[in-house]
Amino acid sequence: MGFGILMFGYFITTMMPIPLSMILPIDISGFIKMLGYIVIIIAAKKLSEYSSGFRFLVISSLVMSIISAIEGIVDVSLFLVNNQIVDLPGAEFLKSVNDLQ
């Protein structure tokens, strides 16, 4: 029906960013979460054929995937600016945001 895919999406969203952040030098947890939310959207679309309540899950997962994409872009930008790989416009703003964390 789609519950297995839904559980796999939740697993990607909650558990996968933790081990990858310990292995990789760059934080890509935002992109991993976005992938998990996309899997959740696919499963919820399948499940919405059986119950209309899953439409709310589609909408909320879509919003969270957009937020996760923004988080991933900011994390990669911070990595590039902090390691002086690239000089991005607004780099001082990114550094000030990083200091707040």
Salt bridges, closest charged atoms under 4 A:
GLU71 OE2 - LYS33 NZ 3.71
